[in-house]
């Protein structure tokens, strides 16, 4: 198992988020070594208690890594990890950057000039139109619009960027096979 596959597996283990993963990586030096560690070795890591150590040590019982790798391929995605050159520099700089990013399509150099627009799922007509107009104006001048894809403001942001023939990026916090709530249609772009 290589580091990328190990990080995908670690990302799927309950009780392990980016902060704990970073502590584990600092301690073990390599992602595959984390998955090979015993429960006792894992408990020696700061902020790793019994429950988390047990979840990591027994990861093969709860994580279907082969299935996840197959889903990544079937969905036409690829995975970026922090050591990849294409991993967004702005994410690298935050306190708890994601271990892995599932990408469908491509991130481009233009995406460095990006603005995130998120808001209420249950919003007013005025809110929708304002978000759509603002996203249109940003995309028209070359700013990438990033949002979550949910109903309401997020969808309006994507629609505005697409109407301007600009670039928009949808970030899903739930993974590639679960979209909650189901977004409205963005269009064909």
N, C-alpha and C positions, 0 to 999 in steps of 0.2 A: 504494500500500500504506500503510495506517495503522499507528500505533505498536503496536496490539494484534496485528495480523497479523504484523508484523515480530518482535515478542517471541515469538510462537508459533513462528515459523521459527527464531529464535535458540535457543530452548529445545530444538529438535530437532537442532541441529548438534553433532556429536561434538566433544569437547574443550572445550566452552563450558558452564560451569556458572554458578551465580548470582554467584560472586565475579568471574570473568572478565567476565561480562556487565556487572556493575556498573562495572568498570574501563573497558570499552568505552563504556558509556553516559556516563560522566564525560568521556571523551575526545571522543566524537563529538556528545554532547548529545541525540541522538535515535536511536531504534532503526532506522528505515529507513536512516539514513545509515551505520550499521554494515554493513548488507547491500549498500550501494552502494560501499563503500570498496574500494580496490585492496589487493592483498597487501602492497605496500610501506607503504601508510598504516596498515594493520592491525599490521604488525610494529613500528611506532613506539610502540605502546601497551605499557605496562609489563606483563610476564608473558604477552605474546602472542608465541609463537615461530613459526618457519616452519610447523610442522605445523598449528597452530591457525589461523594467518593463511590458509593454503591451504584449510582446511576452511570457513572463513567466506567467503572470496572465491569459492569454488566451491559455495556452499550449494545453488544451484538444481539441481546434479547429484545431490545426495544427499537433499534434503528435498522431499517432496511436500506443499507447503503447501496446494494446492487440495484434495488428498485429505484432509489433516488437518482442514481447515475443514469439509469434507463429513462426516467422521466425527463431529466435534463436534456438528454439527446432527443427524445420524442417531441418535446416542446420547442426544439430548435434553439436552445439556450447554450450559453457557455458560462463558466464560473470564473470570477476574478477573486484572487486572494491578495492580501496587502502587499506581498512581495512582487506582484505583477506590475510592470511598468504602466499599464493602462488603468490601474486602480486609481480612482479620483483623488488627487492630492488634497483637496479640501476635506475629504472624509478621513484621510490619514492623520490629519491634524487634530481631530476631535478626541475627547477623553475616551470614548468607547466605540471606536470604529467597528463596523460590521466585520466579522471574520471572513465571510464570503459574500459576494454579490452575484446574483444570478442575472445574467444579461441576455435579453432577447433583442437582436439588432446590434447596434454598435454605439459605443460612446465615442464622441469625436472631440477634437481640440476645441471646437466652438462651444462645447458644453461647459468649459471653464467659466464662461459668462452665462450664468444661470441664476434663475430666481425661483424659489419654491413658493407655490401658492396653495394653501390649504384652508379649509374652513368647514362650516357647518354642512351636514348632509341635508338637514331640513332648513332651508333658507327661504328668503323672500325673492320675488321676481327681481326686485331692485338689486339684491345681492348677486344673483346669477348674472344679470346683465352687466353689472360693474366688474365682476371677476372676468367675464368673457371679454369685455372691452379692454381692460388692463392687460390681460394676457395677449390679446391681439396686438396691442401697441408695443409691448415688449418683444414679442416674436417678430414683428415687422422690422424692428431695428436690429435683429440678430441675437437677441437674448433667448436662451433655451428656457422654456417654462417646465418646471418640475412639479408634479403633484402626485396624489395618491390614487386617483382613479375612482374614488367613491362618488356616490350621487352628490348633487349639490354643487358647491364651490369648486371642488376638485375637477369634476366633469366639465364645468364651464371654463375652467382654466385651460384644459386640454383642447376644448372646442375652439376657444379664441385663438390659441396658437396655431391650430390647424387651419383655421379660416384665413390666417395671415400667411399661410404657406411656410410657417416657421417650424421650429423644432420643439418637440415636447417629449418629456421622459416621464413615464409612469413608474412610481416606486410602490411595490407591494410589500407590506410588512408581514404578510402571511405566507409567502412562498408562491411558487409558480402554479401550483395546482389548486389553490384556494383563494378565491376572490370574495371578500366580504366587505360591505355589501356589494351585490352585483351592480357594476356601474352602468350608466346610460351609455348609449352608443356614441363614440367619438367621431366616427366617420371612417373613411377607407384609408387614411394615411397612416 
